[in-house]
């Protein structure tokens, strides 16, 4: 397994990974699938300022991706970034998330980022366990702020100082 900077050829695979989570889970609070064009535009916007990486297995298949993005646009937050990691549902439990996290943390330091924030929905127990295992601290919950698939959801904020 290796990680590398996302390329235009990776957009389709990453978009498919993300759309699976939109269609089937409350892990993302988007409700409408994202087109490849919209996904490509997001990647272009984010990667102008922050790292955006993919994980690839030995066959060269994209198995997950991770990126940092603006936590808050006010300048005083410039050393804090919002972290997102998505692993293909077909490759869960292969330690891909940990590989992506380790690499994105190294890249965060190169970008001057000292604090990572993850926003996790109440439905995502696996992500909570992953973040806590990897040194993130739960800072708080905002209760009942979203509704998806008829479920009322809360979000937890997790923080890690690098």
Secondary structure as GFF3:
##gff-version 3
##sequence-region A 1 162
A	DSSP	beta_strand	2	5	.	.	.	ID=ss1
A	DSSP	three_ten_helix	8	10	.	.	.	ID=ss2
A	DSSP	alpha_helix	11	24	.	.	.	ID=ss3
A	DSSP	alpha_helix	36	47	.	.	.	ID=ss4
A	DSSP	beta_strand	52	56	.	.	.	ID=ss5
A	DSSP	beta_strand	62	70	.	.	.	ID=ss6
A	DSSP	three_ten_helix	75	77	.	.	.	ID=ss7
A	DSSP	beta_strand	80	87	.	.	.	ID=ss8
A	DSSP	three_ten_helix	89	91	.	.	.	ID=ss9
A	DSSP	alpha_helix	96	110	.	.	.	ID=ss10
A	DSSP	beta_strand	115	121	.	.	.	ID=ss11
A	DSSP	alpha_helix	125	133	.	.	.	ID=ss12
A	DSSP	beta_strand	137	148	.	.	.	ID=ss13
A	DSSP	beta_strand	151	161	.	.	.	ID=ss14
###
